Amino acid sequence: MKRSKKEKVKEKPQLYELSKEELREQRRQQRKIKKRKRIIKSLIVILVILGIIGGLSFASYEAVKQGFFNVSEIEVVGNEIVDDQTVIDASGIQIGESIFLVDINKANYSISSLLNLDDLVISKVMPNKILISLKESTPICAVNDGNNVFYLTRDKKLIENSGYLRKTDIPLVFGCESVNAPGIGQEVVIEPYWRFDTVMNVLIDLKDSGYLEKISEVRMTDNNTYEIVTKNGTIFSFWDYNNYSENENYILNNLAENTSNMLINLTVGTKPVIKAR
């Protein structure tokens, strides 16, 4: 027997509506579940991070223990006069010490107090290298005294002294009777001081005029004259600074024209005496 449509409708299940209290409880339980999931995720993340940190810490400890971060190289760049080992010794940094224990400020102070520099930068290059980059004070001349060569600034301060000529693009001064160099960065006393003052005044003028690089030597001769020797082999002779000043334009013109292999005597009157070498 077929059932009527009315009977079929009556058989459909009726939806149960939650009360307000039940809805609130349901939402509260859902929030608890979500919160619990967030906590679990956070704990997992924390554990992973702690594991990574622990692994890195252990690896770092082993690397330090095995000397991976010990200084194995100290590189010096920018120096032309002072040799590498002098700079390294002045820094106080030792090969084999931990790079983490290297005191950059202390090394900077130590080098600056011992050497005459215009600029100095010390860097740690991980994992085991120290880079010392410097710029030396500009020398105006090198003074030869026996077996030593002294490099001086224009205010007569010592940059460095060595047993041989390291920088060839500045004039070498000959004829000094004695050189008293108290230390790097301090003023050097050269005898006879009044003659060396003349040499320095001439060198400063040549430097300021842009022609110093053309000069090879400056000599204080035994007959109380001075000689400027150019890199082209020309020699200018003069009595004193006044004599040089009176002929400065003539000398500079010859330097500009690259006059070569001539003897030019400025000590015998108003006109230079010129001979071929």
Secondary structure, DSSP 4 states (H G I P E B T S, - for coil): -PPPHHHHHHHSPPPPPPPHHHHHHHHHHHHHHHHHHHHHHHHHHHHHHHHHHHHHHHHHHHHHHTTTTB--EEEEES-SSS-HHHHHHHHT--TTSBGGG--HHHHHHHHHHHS-EEEEEEEEETTTEEEEEEEEPPPSEEEEETTEEEEE-TT-BEEEEESS----SSPEEE--SEEE--STTSBPEEESHHHHHHHHHHHHHHHHHT-GGGEEEEEE-TTS-EEEEETTS-EEEESSHHHHHHTHHHHHHHHHTT--SEEEE-SSSSS-EEEE-
